[in-house]
Amino acid sequence: MSLSFKKIVDLAVPMTHMNTPVYPGYPQPLRTTFSTVRDNGYESYVWTFVEHVSTHVDAPVHMVAGGATVDKMPLSHYIGNGVVLDFSKKAKRFQIKKADVEKAISSTGHSKEIGKGWIVLFHVNYTAKNTAADWLEHPDITKEAAEYLVSLGIEAVGIDAPGPDHPPFEAHKAFLPKQVVIFENLNNLDQLVGEDFLFVGTPIALAGGTAGITRPVALVR
């Protein structure tokens, strides 16, 4: 059986025992052995981790009291036509404004298409810096830029950085109340600049979860 896409790009950062970049204050994921092939005939582990670790998606309830949880969001917010906006050459803490987003979208050739059914990904190249001192110096999606994206009717945004903003988290507060979920700590977005692809990022269905770890992929057409 032939597949209808050219390649699959893995967009996840592996979650590693006691060695995964986490936002300051969050605990490291911990893996302990539950059973072994030698003693029990099968290998199995117990993992302990915070919801917001490695590559994951934030649900509205993360910053909206009574908001939708990660397991209750329609799957259409996790799967859609993907587009990458390239901001990888910008300076530390660069403020991505509405005009910057409009220009970046125009450069992709999708200005008239992006809206319902689309997931917009920001390539800032900070996942590659997750062991460096300036990992948290990534660019911000400003409130006005976030509100503009919301107005387009998109399903989700994502970024290859710890998050789309810094305190007081204005992008989070613009996206999440409008049911636009946020993928954080994405990887390999450089491979998708200029590509036509389907984004698939369904998270673990944590009942009542504020976020869910995921292994998103891009199916390049």
C-alpha positions as MATLAB code, in Angstrom:
seq = 'MSLSFKKIVDLAVPMTHMNTPVYPGYPQPLRTTFSTVRDNGYESYVWTFVEHVSTHVDAPVHMVAGGATVDKMPLSHYIGNGVVLDFSKKAKRFQIKKADVEKAISSTGHSKEIGKGWIVLFHVNYTAKNTAADWLEHPDITKEAAEYLVSLGIEAVGIDAPGPDHPPFEAHKAFLPKQVVIFENLNNLDQLVGEDFLFVGTPIALAGGTAGITRPVALVR';
ca = [
       0.000    0.000    0.000;
       1.448    3.374   -1.008;
       1.117    6.353    1.315;
      -0.227    9.728    0.213;
       2.536   11.750    1.846;
       6.247   12.078    1.112;
       7.702   11.746    4.588;
       6.934   11.818    8.309;
       8.727   14.356   10.508;
       8.900   13.673   14.251;
       8.175   16.928   16.128;
       8.686   15.667   19.691;
      11.359   15.950   22.354;
      11.778   12.593   24.148;
      10.882   12.523   27.834;
      13.945   11.202   29.666;
      14.317   10.060   33.264;
      15.727   12.958   35.316;
      17.152   14.621   32.206;
      14.374   16.493   30.430;
      14.307   20.292   30.079;
      11.448   21.569   32.231;
      10.139   25.028   32.990;
      11.773   26.409   36.175;
       9.994   25.110   39.265;
       8.643   21.962   37.640;
      10.019   18.562   38.712;
      12.008   16.293   36.445;
      10.235   13.175   35.139;
      11.076   10.113   37.203;
      11.089    6.494   35.996;
      11.168    3.563   38.402;
      11.156   -0.144   37.631;
       7.903   -2.033   38.252;
       8.925   -5.410   36.841;
      11.751   -7.008   34.874;
      12.040   -9.815   32.330;
      14.481  -11.582   34.627;
      12.234  -11.551   37.696;
       8.710  -11.383   36.271;
       8.903  -12.387   32.620;
       8.074   -8.887   31.370;
       9.557   -5.387   31.555;
       7.491   -2.478   32.902;
       8.111    0.929   34.462;
       6.256    3.520   36.513;
       6.653    7.134   35.370;
       5.996   10.223   37.486;
       5.856   13.524   35.640;
       4.138   16.902   35.578;
       1.606   17.478   32.772;
       3.666   20.322   31.288;
       6.832   18.421   30.387;
       8.687   17.657   27.181;
       6.542   18.172   24.071;
       2.978   18.787   25.234;
      -0.200   20.731   24.505;
      -1.860   23.208   26.872;
      -5.643   22.971   27.218;
      -7.874   25.983   28.034;
      -8.263   24.941   31.692;
      -4.545   25.647   32.163;
      -5.373   29.344   32.498;
      -9.163   29.502   32.335;
     -11.129   28.534   35.427;
     -13.653   25.918   34.362;
     -12.143   25.731   30.877;
     -12.022   22.640   28.697;
      -9.589   19.942   29.793;
      -7.150   18.224   27.473;
      -9.335   15.124   27.152;
     -12.486   17.116   26.373;
     -11.162   19.307   23.566;
     -12.414   18.198   20.136;
      -9.751   16.238   18.287;
      -9.964   18.787   15.469;
      -7.861   21.109   17.641;
      -5.010   18.593   17.624;
      -5.048   17.631   13.939;
      -5.054   20.015   10.996;
      -3.316   21.604    8.058;
       0.011   22.881    9.300;
       2.049   25.922    8.387;
       5.395   27.069    9.809;
       6.192   30.762   10.280;
       9.953   31.233   10.366;
      11.233   33.571   13.096;
      14.428   31.619   13.716;
      16.746   34.544   12.909;
      15.189   36.979   15.377;
      16.956   38.333   18.442;
      16.409   37.149   21.999;
      13.032   38.168   23.453;
      11.940   39.479   20.057;
       8.332   40.668   20.223;
       6.351   39.053   17.393;
       3.648   41.553   16.467;
       0.556   41.276   14.286;
       2.361   42.824   11.319;
       5.153   40.263   11.666;
       2.640   37.412   11.617;
       0.783   38.857    8.631;
       4.048   39.178    6.702;
       5.162   35.669    7.648;
       1.816   34.179    6.628;
       1.937   36.062    3.328;
       5.367   34.603    2.613;
       3.948   31.072    2.915;
       1.358   31.671    0.193;
      -1.517   30.638    2.472;
      -2.947   34.070    3.338;
      -6.391   33.239    1.961;
      -6.547   29.754    3.463;
      -5.400   29.902    7.079;
      -8.342   29.683    9.442;
     -10.591   26.848   10.573;
      -8.798   23.532   10.276;
      -5.316   25.078   10.468;
      -2.529   24.861   13.029;
       0.082   27.630   12.967;
       3.594   26.747   14.149;
       6.321   29.244   15.085;
       9.915   28.272   14.324;
      12.130   30.242   16.711;
      14.730   27.475   17.155;
      14.862   27.464   20.958;
      14.163   23.771   21.497;
      17.665   23.311   20.112;
      18.890   25.461   23.021;
      17.205   23.466   25.783;
      20.526   22.771   27.499;
      21.824   26.322   27.063;
      21.658   29.244   29.485;
      19.482   31.289   27.119;
      16.764   28.653   26.619;
      14.220   30.956   28.279;
      15.215   33.989   26.183;
      12.986   32.964   23.280;
      10.786   35.404   21.317;
       7.243   36.220   22.462;
       4.009   36.123   20.521;
       2.476   39.440   21.572;
      -1.116   39.856   22.688;
      -2.051   41.652   19.458;
      -0.486   38.913   17.339;
      -2.264   36.219   19.349;
      -5.597   38.023   19.040;
      -5.066   38.316   15.295;
      -4.479   34.576   14.990;
      -7.577   33.905   17.094;
      -9.575   36.129   14.731;
      -8.557   33.893   11.821;
     -10.329   30.962   13.481;
      -7.335   28.627   13.742;
      -7.428   25.478   15.887;
      -4.012   25.636   17.568;
      -0.601   27.233   17.674;
       2.756   25.677   18.428;
       6.321   26.771   19.015;
       9.777   25.216   19.300;
      10.428   26.911   22.637;
       9.282   26.429   26.265;
       6.220   28.524   25.456;
       4.831   31.297   23.258;
       5.412   34.058   25.810;
       6.844   35.107   29.174;
       5.040   36.308   32.315;
       2.362   37.675   32.481;
       1.613   35.137   29.681;
      -0.481   37.401   27.473;
      -0.433   35.013   24.509;
      -1.685   32.153   26.680;
      -4.449   34.400   27.963;
      -5.446   35.364   24.428;
      -5.381   31.850   22.953;
      -6.763   29.553   25.639;
     -10.075   31.323   26.444;
     -10.844   31.112   22.703;
     -10.187   27.351   22.579;
      -6.910   27.718   20.681;
      -4.642   25.091   22.239;
      -0.884   25.612   22.511;
       1.805   23.071   21.575;
       5.084   23.715   23.394;
       8.621   22.323   23.064;
       8.142   21.241   19.468;
      11.143   19.942   17.574;
      12.444   19.803   13.980;
      10.316   22.676   12.678;
      13.251   23.711   10.487;
      12.407   20.669    8.329;
       8.923   22.029    7.637;
       9.641   25.596    6.514;
       7.976   25.981    3.115;
       6.408   22.514    3.268;
       2.768   21.480    2.826;
       1.836   19.081    5.634;
      -0.801   17.634    7.917;
      -0.069   18.140   11.622;
      -1.122   15.308   13.955;
      -0.638   16.053   17.662;
      -3.225   14.121   19.655;
      -2.164   14.119   23.328;
      -2.523   11.518   26.040;
      -6.132   11.688   27.246;
      -5.507   12.666   30.866;
      -8.982   12.957   32.386;
      -9.277   16.515   33.691;
      -5.754   17.349   32.541;
      -4.522   20.897   32.040;
      -2.095   19.582   29.423;
      -1.062   16.343   27.788;
       2.268   15.022   26.579;
       2.238   14.239   22.894;
       4.416   12.980   20.073;
       3.242   15.151   17.205;
       4.207   14.363   13.654;
       4.014   16.189   10.359;
       2.828   14.200    7.347;
       4.498   16.064    4.486;
       2.484   15.993    1.309;
];
